Amino acid sequence: MDLEPVTGGVVDLRDDRRGLTWRTEVSPFLLGRCPVTEREYRSSGGLLPATNLSWFDAVDWCNRASVAAGFTPVYTRDGDDVVCDWSADGYRLPTDAEWQHACKAGSTGYRYGELDEIAWYADNSGERTHEVGGKRPNAWGLHDMLGNVWEWCWDRYDPHTYGSYRIFRGGGWAEPARGCGATVRRRSHPTFAIDDLGFRVARTTG
């Protein structure tokens, strides 16, 4: 897997659905240049993004891929309880803040470019996924941060209201233009899986 370095920085997050804004800081990390593909996930197939994967599927695969690469697995799982060792060097899901920071890549707008140039979405996707890397990357060399497939993040959405529901980001091939932006967040149960939802991996550095 090709991972790109992402510089650290301060991230201003907002959740329009809950009317909340907050600020956090992220440290430098590595992030996949593209979403995980069918070839990477299943050791067969091509360069379409792997989809129909739950949050649990994603964290389990991160551990398997870490072992195969000689890294220390990040996650410890006991049934539905998952603990993250942030000091481990293995593959993991990006946090909500890391994902947004990487998506913006130093830009300040809702998107890092003209939507048709950077994303597969409802108006141009032909109602299907497309091979990763086919659209223009952002300033940090990351492709498909918007469109093609939504991407699971590590964080819970709102534990007090939604319990174990996890965040996913970025919009997918079926999403209208207004839903493909750097600050858009959605959520679902960690067992949820659908044909426009995948993930990309991160690694902790330092």
RABELGI-V722418 format. One record per residue. RES is the residue in one letter. PHI is phi in radians with two decimals (* if undefined). PSI is psi as a letter, one per 40 degrees, with the letter a starting at -180 (NA if undefined). OMEGA is omega in whole degrees, 0 to 359 (999 if undefined). Layout:
RES/PHI/PSI/OMEGA
RES/PHI/PSI/OMEGA
//
This chain:
M/*/h/178
D/-1.63/h/178
L/-2.03/i/180
E/-1.91/i/176
P/-1.27/h/177
V/-2.07/h/180
T/-1.25/i/177
G/-1.34/i/179
G/2.93/i/178
V/-1.58/h/184
V/-2.11/h/174
D/-1.69/h/183
L/-1.84/i/174
R/-2.56/i/176
D/-2.24/h/184
D/-1.12/d/181
R/-1.17/d/180
R/-1.81/e/179
G/1.15/f/184
L/-2.05/i/170
T/-2.36/i/178
W/-2.78/i/183
R/-2.18/h/177
T/-2.53/i/181
E/-2.12/h/177
V/-2.05/i/176
S/-1.53/i/176
P/-0.99/i/180
F/-2.72/i/175
L/-1.90/i/180
L/-2.43/i/180
G/-0.98/h/179
R/-1.07/d/181
C/-2.44/i/171
P/-1.05/i/176
V/-1.06/h/184
T/-1.65/i/174
E/-0.99/d/180
R/-1.08/d/180
E/-1.25/d/184
Y/-1.30/d/187
R/-1.92/e/183
S/1.00/f/175
S/-2.78/i/181
G/1.51/a/187
G/-2.03/a/188
L/-1.77/e/170
L/-1.19/i/177
P/-1.13/i/176
A/-1.20/h/183
T/-2.31/a/184
N/0.97/f/183
L/-2.09/h/177
S/-1.36/i/175
W/-1.06/d/178
F/-1.10/d/176
D/-1.01/d/183
A/-1.16/d/182
V/-1.22/d/177
D/-1.12/d/179
W/-1.14/d/178
C/-0.97/d/178
N/-1.14/d/180
R/-1.11/d/180
A/-1.16/d/178
S/-1.10/d/179
V/-1.07/d/181
A/-1.08/d/182
A/-1.59/e/180
G/1.45/e/178
F/-1.69/i/176
T/-1.44/h/180
P/-1.02/i/183
V/-1.52/d/190
Y/-1.78/i/168
T/-2.05/h/185
R/-2.11/h/174
D/-2.20/g/186
G/1.16/b/180
D/-1.59/e/179
D/-1.60/h/181
V/-2.15/h/178
V/-1.99/h/181
C/-1.86/h/173
D/-1.67/g/186
W/-1.21/e/179
S/-1.50/e/181
A/-1.25/i/185
D/-1.69/e/182
G/-1.39/a/179
Y/-1.30/i/179
R/-2.67/i/173
L/-1.41/i/175
P/-1.20/i/171
T/-1.28/i/177
D/-0.98/d/181
A/-1.18/d/178
E/-1.05/d/182
W/-1.07/d/182
Q/-1.11/d/179
H/-1.04/d/180
A/-1.20/d/180
C/-1.11/d/181
K/-1.18/d/177
A/0.86/f/179
G/1.52/e/178
S/-1.40/i/184
T/-2.07/e/183
G/-1.54/a/179
Y/-1.18/d/178
R/-2.37/i/181
Y/-1.65/e/178
G/3.11/a/176
E/-1.16/h/191
L/-1.02/d/182
D/-1.14/d/179
E/-1.48/d/188
I/-2.02/e/190
A/-2.52/i/166
W/-1.65/h/182
Y/-2.51/a/191
A/-0.98/d/185
D/-1.38/e/184
N/-2.35/e/187
S/-1.48/e/186
G/1.17/f/177
E/1.08/f/179
R/-2.80/i/173
T/-1.32/i/177
H/-2.27/i/178
E/-0.96/i/182
V/-1.17/i/175
G/1.45/e/183
G/-1.46/e/179
K/-1.87/i/183
R/-1.09/h/180
P/-1.36/i/173
N/-1.41/a/187
A/-1.15/e/180
W/-1.80/e/174
G/1.37/f/182
L/-1.77/h/181
H/-1.68/i/171
D/1.05/f/174
M/-1.14/d/173
L/-2.03/h/178
G/1.35/a/184
N/1.21/c/174
V/-2.43/i/166
W/-1.11/i/184
E/-2.29/h/177
W/-1.08/i/170
C/-2.03/i/182
W/-1.20/d/197
D/-1.24/i/166
R/-1.30/i/183
Y/-1.33/d/180
D/-2.75/g/187
P/-0.97/d/183
H/-1.21/d/182
T/-1.77/d/188
Y/-1.96/e/177
G/1.07/b/187
S/-1.51/e/182
Y/-0.98/h/181
R/-1.91/i/183
I/-1.48/i/164
F/-2.29/i/194
R/-2.34/i/162
G/1.78/e/183
G/1.41/i/182
G/-2.30/a/185
W/-1.10/d/181
A/-1.66/e/187
E/-1.47/h/174
P/-1.19/i/186
A/-0.97/d/185
R/-1.12/d/181
G/-1.60/e/181
C/-1.89/g/181
G/-2.61/i/186
A/-1.15/d/183
T/-1.81/e/181
V/-1.36/h/175
R/-2.29/i/174
R/-2.20/i/182
R/-2.64/i/173
S/-2.85/i/179
H/-1.10/i/183
P/-1.12/e/174
T/-1.62/e/183
F/-1.18/h/177
A/-2.56/i/182
I/-2.72/i/190
D/-1.41/e/173
D/-2.20/f/181
L/-2.29/h/178
G/-2.39/a/179
F/-2.90/i/168
R/-2.26/i/187
V/-1.84/i/174
A/-2.16/i/170
R/-2.47/i/176
T/-1.34/h/178
T/-2.04/i/177
G/1.42/NA/999
//
